[in-house]
């Protein structure tokens, strides 16, 4: 009878069975991204144009050597300088 007096098993919560309940995620609010920095220029406002030049491996290596050893400038600046030197531009 002493055991029944102090029995609190009726007050305990039942053990969980191990089944996970899925929670629904809160809806994500999509806000407009604020762009920082300078705005992009329109193509009509650009002062320069880009070109692509295809070189062989030997031509590329020769020009790369010139840029590193003699002039210490970038390859693009070397090509542009050579074109100006020969009065092509």
Secondary structure as UniProt FT lines:
FT   HELIX           2..5
FT   HELIX           9..11
FT   TURN            43..45
FT   HELIX           57..65
FT   HELIX           66..71
FT   HELIX           75..85
FT   TURN            86..87
//
